[in-house]
Amino acid sequence: MDNPDIVYTKVDEAPELASASFLPIIQRFAAEAGVTVGTRDISLAGRIIATFPEHLTEAQRQSDDLAFLGELVKTPGANVIKLPNVSASVPQLVAAVKELQAQGYALPDYPESPANDAEKAIRAKYDTIKGSAVNPVLREGNSDRRAAVAVKNYAQANPHRMGAWSADSKTTVSTMDANDFRSNEKSATLAQAATARIEHVALDGTVTVLKDAVSYPAGTVVDATFMSARALGAFLLEQIAATKEAGTLFSIHLKATMMKVSDPIIFGHAVKAFLKPVFDTYADDLAAMGVNPNSGLGGVLSTIATSPKGAEIQAAIDAVMDDQPPMYMVNSDKGITNLHVPSDVIIDASMPALIRAGGKGWGPDGQEADTNCVIPDSSYAAVYDEAVKNCIANGALDPATAGTVQNVGLMAQKAEEYGSHPTTFEIPAAGTVRMVLDNGDILHEHAVEAGDIWRSASTRQAPIEDWVQLAIDRQALENCQAVFWLDENRAHDAELLKYVRPLLDKAGVADKFQILAPREATALSFDTIRKGENSIAVTGNVLRDYLTDLFPILELGTSAKMLSIVKLMQGGGLFETGAGGSAPKHVQQLVEENHLRWDSLGEFCALGESLKFLAQVKNNPKAMVLGRAVDAATQGILDHDKSPGRKVGQPDNRDSHYYFALYWAQGLAAQTDDVELAATFAPIAQALADAEAQITADLAAAQGQPADIGGYYHTDPAKTAAVMRPSAALNAIIG
């Protein structure tokens, strides 16, 4: 289907498994209103396959759907429902490649250390896939994220469990106070369009071009900064020692998926710091083996296992681990630590979960303990530090009475740090890094040392103006507190404020907004929602990501239930369905016992908004009726408690889809706006209701034994459909 009315993305892990059950329902119901729903593959495996057609057979090749969608979202008619996809770390990328190779795809290996030009070319192609390669391409608009009213009401009526905070909790957030990205940041707004060259000038005067011909339109805010490797190493050693003295767990919280160049390097520094005696003693041996600490402790252990010195080095690692503070664990039972894989602990998921749990992390002994949360860069660490301090002082947030924090996020056209991947570099030698404009002017420059991490980010004028207008519109609709989370003492934020303040003044709404640095904004937001009142956080790209996990996880128990609308700048709509941070555990449970606890509430919310948007854009009244009935069905899921249970034997994701279809059909049959649709769906609703006992029995019978889906990153469609659509009675009705 080349040009469907709605594109529903094919992704990875639990959301994609859920799609095997839910998408046939969507397509059947939509077809009755003349609405077509097609798919485009942005999964990790799909993107790998699309990147290497020359290595594959004709039957194995597939189109570059991400590139297609990247163009589609720049058109007025775009209508995309975007599910969470894997932002791959190197270990995930390597695992996906190996799985595809085992399935007969003759893909090249990922070269960890390219030895020649051919391997460098392969590595460069793979590097376009890793990290957050999808979101910056699709997000051609700014973000409007909030809890749907029905979801928020349900969360207040059925509050999730919160861990208790102790007034003497030792949990703390630790961050660098100098020589990090925030403290070294420089920023300027370009008065006219320009092209820049990023170059490294060595101490002997040798000039190496790191990136040439970086183009910026007039009005772009251009930043440059670096993190000192020397300062980072010293900071990490200090924190390891401080953690041991305090008797808490050591943890480090990064975003190695989105910040795919800088944060894996920082993660590697943490691995080396924690195992410093080992890396000092066996430096030559580890280098000869090709050990890459950026891939994590898991990669180190697997690499040394095949070496003649493996047992000796393993013993040294064990001895050091015994002497270091206990580590925050990903899986205590399996011995998987915070440092095993860079993508296992992602700050926007890990920190809210720890705060929700009363400041506790899981230790290697399987017990909860207070934790030192190390966040090396101080740019946004204050948000989590203030959240922790607020909970220590006031106790856990009460979901039954808490208000809500909505978010209006600046993210269009790869805004801010999340667009910095092509302009981030690990510096090879001491010298100076500078940005030179095409007229010869030096825009920014920094003195650097070998190993420092230098990066540049930019934010264009049109997205900034669109973001401010979106905030004005949202505040007018909600008539509640609204805060721009901007620090006038930070270089980048000071440049943004040169746009924000005049735009608010021009619109006559400056009195409706506050402008606060992230720490102060966090404190105000917690105070506000503790009183049961609401706030709108108007933030940049990174804080958009962080806050739309932090507050939903505290308010709702999950960020997967958020209503997330991206108003594309060319007039289209991108409807995102929530976060996927727990998706791997969901897949593991499905494979082991055929129970999928993934909650599709985010998909339900996105579907309703997508259909209503389609109705407006294409003047399709039937689509509006469908969309309103989706809202009613979503309310029905909540009112009748039909969301998935966590344990085998309880109703799961497939049950929720059945009940959603039932309530959707009943809503369409009962409505009076479109008599034809009512007549069409009346027998469908009746058939679904009559078959309830048989369908739920079929779904229950499927649980309790292992499930074969034919892969992890690249599942078998037929096997997946058999697992996710086990009810012949339901399939006979849906088709």
N, C-alpha and C positions, 0 to 999 in steps of 0.2 A: 504494500500500500504506500505509494509514493507521497501523496499529499493528504493525509488524514486530517480531520478537523482538530483532533487532539493527538499529541504524541505522548505515549506512556513509556518511560525509559526502562530498558532492560539493564539491571544492575547486578549486584553480587549478594551472596550470603543470605541472611534471613529475609530481607525485603524482596529479593528475587524469588525465593521459595514461595513467599506469600502471594506474589504475582501469579504464580502458576494456578493458584486457587481463585484469586480475586479477579484477574483480568478477563477471563471468560464471562463472568457475571457482568462486568462493565460493558463489554462489547455487545453482549446480547441485549441489555437494556437500552444502551445508547442507539443501537441500530433501529429500534422501534421509533425513535424520534428523528431518524435520518442523520444521525451523528456517527461519523466514523472515528474509530480509535485505533491507531497503529502503534508500532513500537520502533525504537531505535536503540541500538546496543552500545552503552557506554560502560559496560562492565570492564574490569581489569583484563580478563581473558580476551574479550572482544577487541579491546584497544591494542593488545599485543598482536593479535591475529591481523588486524587492519594495518599495522605498522610494518609488517614483514611479508608482503604478498609474494615477493620474489623467491621466498624459501618454501612456498606452499603450493599444493596442487590447486587446480582450478576449483575443485569442489570444496576445498578448505578455505578459500579466500572469502573475505567479506568486506563490505564497504566501510569507509571511515565515517561512522555515524556521528562521532563527536564533531568532526569538521563540518558535517552537514548541519548539525544543530547549532554550531557556532555561527553559521550564516543565517539560519532560520530565525534565531532570537533577535536578529537585527532587522526583522521585517514586521510590519504592523499586524499581520495575521498570526503571529506565533502564539501557540497555546500548548505549553509543555508541562506535563506532570513529571517532576524530577524526584526520584527516590534516592535514598542515600547510597552512594557507591564507595568502593574501597579506594582510599587515597594511599597508595602502596608505599610502604617502606621497602628498602632493598631486600630484606629477607622475604617479604610477601611477594615481591616481584620475582625473585628467584624461584620461590615455591610454585608460583603460577606457571612460569616457564617450564619447570620440570614436569608439572602435571600435564601440560599441553604436549610436551615431547613424548611423554609416556602414552599419550593418546594418538600418537602418530604424526604430530605436527613437527616438521623438521626445522625447528627454530634454532637460531644460534644461542649458545650459552651467554649469560650476562657476564661480561668481563669486569671483574672486580678491579683488576689492575691491568689495563690495556697495554699490550706489549708492542703493538705496531699500529699503523694507520688504519688497517682494516678493523682491528678490534676497537680502536678509538671511534670509528664511525658507527659500529654496532652499539657501543656504549652510549654514544650521543643519541641514537634513536631510542634506546631503552629509557634514557633519562628524561625524554619528553613524556613518558608514560607514568613515571613514579611520582609520588607525592600528590598534591592536589592539582592534578592536570585537568580536571573536568570543570570544577566550579568557576574558575576565572574565565573560562571560555563561554560558559552559559550565562553568567550573571552580567548581562548587559543592562542592568537596572539596579536600583537600590532596594533595600530589604524592608519589609513591613512584617514583623513577627509578633504574634501575641497568642495568648490562650483563647480559643473560641469560648464564647459565653457558656455554652452547654458543658464544655470540658471543665472550665473553672468551677462552675456550680457543682458539678459532680465531685470534684476534688475536695471542695469544702464540706460537702455532705458526707463524703466517704474518705476522710483524711488518711493518707498513707503514714506508715510508721516512720518516726524520726528518732535518731539516736539522741540520748541525753548528753548534754554538755555539763562538764564540771567546772566550777569557778576556779579550780586550781589546775586545770588542764595545762599540760606542757606542750601541747601542739602549737607550732609556730610556723610562720612563713619567713624564709631567709632569702635575701636577694643581694646582688652586688650594689655597692654604693658609689662606685666610680669605674671608669674605663669599660662600661658596657654600652649597648646600643643606644640607650636613652641618653646617657651623659655625653656621648661623643657625637650626637646628632647635629647636623647642620641642615638648614632648609631655606629655600628661596622660591619665589614665584616668578616665572618667566613673563616678562612684559610682551614678548613676541615669540613666534614659533622658532624653534631651534633644534639643531641636531648636536648630540654630544658624543664625545669619545671618552671612554673610561680607560685610563692607562696607569701602569705601574712604573715608577721611575726608581731604579735601584740606586744604592748608595754610590755606585761607580758611574751613574749617569745613564745606564742602559734603560731604554724605554721599551716596555712590552705593552701592546694594546690588549686589554682584557675584553673589551666590547666596543665595537665601532658602530657608528651611525644609529644611535638611539634617538628616535625622533619624539619631540614633544610639541603639541600645539600651544599657541599663546594662552597664557593664564594657568599653565600647569604648575602645581606645587611639586618641586623636586627635592628629595631628601637624600642625604648620604651620611653614613655612620659606620662604625666598626666596633667590634668587641675584641679586647686585648686577650690573646691566648695566655699570656703570662699572668694577667690579673685573674682570668677565669680559673686557671690551674691552682693559683694560691687560694682563691675563694673556696673552691671545692674541697681542698685539703683542710681548710679551716672549718668548714661545715661538717666534714666527716668527724673531725676531732670533737667539735662542739656537740654533735649528736651522741657520740660515745659518752661524753661527760654527763650529758643530760639524761641518759638512759632511755632515749626514745628511738623510734625507727628512722632510718635514713631513707629519704625518697627524693627523686628529682622529677619535675613535671615540665614537659616540653611539648612542642607541637611538631614532631618530626615528620608527620604526614603533610601538613600544609606548608610548613617552612622546610621544604625538602632538601635545601642545600645547607642552611645554617644550623638547624637544630640537630641533625644527625652528627654533625661535627662536634657540637657542644656535648651531645650524648657520649660520643667517643672519648672526650676529655673526662667525663664522669667515670667511665669504665676504667680509664688509665689511672685516675686519681684513687679510685677505690682499691685497685690492685697495684698500686704504685711499686711496692717491693718486687712484684713479679715482673712488671715491665722494665724496672731498672736492672734486675738480675739477668733476665732472658731477652733483652731487647733485640740482639742480633738473631737469636733463634726464632723469635716470634716474627720478625721481619722476613726471614728466609722462608717461613711457612706461609707467608701471605696473610697473616692475621690482620684483620681490619676492625679495630675497636669500635668504629662508627656503626658497625652492624650489631654490636651488643655482645654481652657475655656469652649468650648462647652460641654465637658464631665463633667466638674464641674457643670455647670448649669443644665444639665439633671439629674445628681445624686442628687443634693439638692432638685430638684423639687418634689421628692417623700417623703421628710423628713418632720416631724412635724415642724422642725425649718426652713424649706425651705424658707418661705416668709421673715422671719427675716434676714436670710443670704443673700437672693437675694437683699433685701433693702440695706444691708451693701455693697454688691458688686456694686450696682447702685451708691451709694454715693461715693465710692472710684473711680469708673470710671469717675464720674463727676469732681473729683478733680485732676485726672491725666491728662497728655497731651493727645490730641486727637490721636487716633491710626490709623495707616495705615490699610486700609480695603481691604478685599477680595471681599466683596459685600456690598456696602454701603446701597443699597435698602433693603437688608435682614438683615442688622445689623451684618454681619459676619466679625469679626475682624481678624487681623494678628494672634492673639493668640487663635483662636477658635479650630483649628485642626493643628497638627504639619506638616501635609503633604500639607497644602493649600498654603504655601509660601515656595517655594524651591529656594534656592539662585541662581542656575544657570539659572532659568527662571525669577525670580522676579527682580534681579538686572539689567540684560540687558533691561527688559521691562521698568524699571524706568528710566534708562539712555536714552533709545530711546524716552521716553516721556518728555525729557527736565528736568529730575531730579524730576519729580512730582509723587506723589502717591495720591490715592483717600482717602479722609478723611471721617469721619462719617456723615458729612453734604452733601456728594455727590459732593464735590468740590475738585479740584486738589490743592495740597499744597507741599511745600518743605518738605523734609523728613530726619530724622536722621536714617541712615541705620546702625543698630547695627549688627556687625559680630564678635561675641565674640573671636574666635580664630584668631590670627594674621597671621597664616601660609600663607594665600592667600588673606587676606583682602586688602593688598596693591594694588592688581590688580584693584579692584573696586574703591578704593580711588583715584588711579592715573587716571582711566578712567573718574571719576567725575570731578577731577581737570582739566583734559585736555579739557573737554567740557565746563567748566566754563570759561576757558581762551580762547578757540578757537571757541566755538559754537558747534552746532551739526555736526556730520559727514554727509557729503553729499553723499547719496547712488549713485547718478548719476556719480560721478567722483572718488569715493573711490576705492582703490585697494582692495586686498583680503588678509586675513590671513588664510593660511592653517594650518593644525595641524598634527603632527606625535606624537602619544601618547603612552607612556609606560603603558601597562595595562595587559599584558599576565600573566597568572598563578597567578591571584589575587594580582597583584603588589601594593605595598604601602598601604595607608590608607584604600582603598576600599577592602582590604583583611583582615582587622583587626577585623571583627565582632566576631569571636570565641575567640579572645584574648583581649576583651575590658570588663572592670569591673567597677562597682560602688563600691567603697571601703567601707566595713562595719564598720571599726574601725581604729583608728590611729595606725601607725606602719610603716613598710617598705614593699614595694613590690619589689621582686627581681626575675630575671631570672637566674636560675642555670643550667649550662650545665651538661651533663652526666659525665664529668670528675671532677665535683665538683666546677669548676670555676664559679664565679658570673659574668655574662655578663653585666647586667645592674641592677641598683637598685635605688629606689626613696623613700625618706621619705614622707609619705602621712598622710592625716587626713580623718576622716569619711566623706563620701559623695564625695570625690575626684573621678574623672573619669580617670582611668589608662588604657592605651592601648599599644599594641605592633603590629607592622606591619613588613612585610618583602618583599624583592624584590630579585628575583633569578638572578643568573649571566646570564643564557642563554637568558631570556627575555631582559635584559639590552643590551647584545651584539646585539641581533636581532633588537632592537629599534634603536641603533646607526646606524646599517647598513641600516635600512629603511630610516632614516634621510639622510644618505649619498646618497642613491639612489634617493630620492625625490628631493634633492637639485640639483643633477646632471641633472635631467629631467627639472626642472623649471628654473635653473640658476638664482635664485633670492636670496635675503637676507634670511639667516637662522639663528635662534637663539635658543640655549639651554637655557630654562628658569630655571636656577639653581643658587642658592645663596650659594656661598662658605662659608658663615658665618653661614649657617644652618647645623646642624649635619648630617642629612640624605643626603642632596645635596652634602656635602663635600665627602661623601663616594661614591656617584654616579660618581662624577668627577674623582675619581681614576680609573674608568673604561673609562669614556668618553674621556678624554684627550689622553691617550695612543692609543685608537682605532682610533681617528681622525688622530693622528700623523702617525700611522702605515699605514693608507689608503692614506696619503699624502694630506689630505683635511682640515687640521686645519685652513688654511687661509680662507676657505669658510664659516666658522661658527663663530658666536659670542657667548659668554657665559655671561649671564646677570641675575641678581636677578629679581624676578617677577616685582617689581615696575619699574625698569629701562627698562626691556623688554616691559612692557606695554606702557611706554612713547615712546620708539622707534617705536613700532608697529603702534601706532596712528599717529605719525609723518610720517611714511612710507606710510600708506594707504591714508592719507590726500593728499599726493603728487601723488596719483594714481598708486603707485608702490605696489609690492606684498612682502609678508614675509611668511616664514615657521616657525611656533612656534613648537619647539621640547620640549615636556613637559612630566611631570609625569602624573599619573593617574587622580588626582583630577583636575589639571589644564586642562588636556585634556577635561574633562567633562565641566568645567566652560567656557573655551575659545571657544569650539565648539557650545556654545549657544551665548556667548557674541558677537563675531564678526559676525556670520551669522545673528543674529537678527538686528544688526546695518546695515549690508551690504544689506541683502536680505529681512528683515522684519520678518523672521522666521528661525528657525534652522531645520525645518522639510524638507527642500529642499536640505540638504547637501548630497553629495556623501560620503558614509562611508564604507570603505573597511577594513576588518580585515584579514590580511594575516596570517592564522593559521600556527603555527610553524611546524606542521607535513605535511604541503603542501596543506591543504584544504582552503576553502574560506568561510568567514562569511560576509554577505552583509547586513548592517544595514540601516534602512529606515528613520532615523530622530528622532526627539523628539516628545513626546506625552503630553507635559505639559498643552496644552489647550484642550485636548481631553474631559474632563468631561463637559465643557461648550458646546462642539459640540454635545454631546449625549443629553444634556438637550434640546438644540434647536430642535434636531430631534424628540424627544419624544413630544415636545410641538407643533411643526408646520411642522414636516416631511421635514425638510431641513437640509442636512448634508454639512457643509462647510469645512470639512476636505479635505486638499489638498494632493492627492496621488503622488505628484511629487517625493517625496522620494522613494516611491515604484517603480515608473517608472525607476528612476536612478539605483536602486539596481537590478531590474530585468535585465536590459541591461548588467550590469557587471556580474551578475550571469550566464547568458546565454553564454557570451563570455568566461568566465572562464571555463564553462563546455565544450565548444568547444575545448579549448586547452587541458584540462585534459583528456577528453575521445575521442579526435580526431573525433569530430562530426561537420563537416563543416556546416550542416544545422543549428545547434545551433548558430554558428557564424553569419549566415545570419539573423536568428531571432533576435539576440542581436543587430546587426547593425540597423535593422529595428526598434527596440525599441528606439534606440537613435534618429532616424528620427521622430518617432511618438512623442517622448518627445519634440523635437524641434517644431513639428507641434502644440502641445498644447500651447506652449509659443507664437509662431508666430501668431496664430489665436486667442489668448486670450481666451482659453477654460478652464482656471482654475476656480474652484468654486467661486461663489459670496458669500458674507456674509449674505445676507438677503433673507428671503422667497420670492419666486417669481423670483429670479435670478437663473440661472443654478447652479446646485450644484455638489457634488462629483459624482453622478451617471451620470450626463451629461458628465463630464470630462472623465469618463471611456468609454462611448460610443464613444466619439471623439478619444480617444486614440486607441480604437479597429479599428475605421475607418482608421486613419492615419497609424496604424501598418499594417493593411491589404493592404492598398494602397502601402505602401513602399515595402512590400513583393511581391506584384503583379508587381511592376515596376522594381525590381532589376533583374539583368541578371546573377548573380553568380550561381543561382540554378534554372534551368528552371522548374523543377518539382514543387518546392515550388511556383514559380510565377504562374504556371497554377492552382495550388490548391487554391491560395488566390485571384485570379482574380475574380471569381464569388462571393466570400465572400465580397470583397471590393465593388463590384457593388451592392450587396444586401444591404449592410450597407449604401451606398450612396443613393440608391433609397428610402430607408425607413427613411431617416433623418427627414422629416417633421412629420411622424407618431411617431417615437421614441421620439423626443423632445417634442411632444405634450403629449405623455403618461407620460413622466417624469415630465413635468410641472403640469399636472393634479393631480399628486400624492401629491403635496405640499399643505400646507395651513391648514391642520387639524392634530390632534394628531396622533401619530404612536405608535402602540403596538408591542414591540419587546420581550415581555415576561419576562423581567428582566433587571437588570443593569450589574451585574457581571457575571450572568449566563443566557444569553438570550436564547430564544427558536429558534432553527435553522429554523423551518418552518416559524414562524412569521417574523424573521429577513429577510429571503429570500424574503418573500412577500413584505416587505417594501423596500428592497434595489434593487429588480429586478421587478419593477412595469410595465415594458414595454413588453407586449406579443410579439410585433414585434421584439424587440431586442433579446428576449429569444429564439424565433424561429430560429434566425440565429446562435446564439452562442450555443444553446443547453442547 
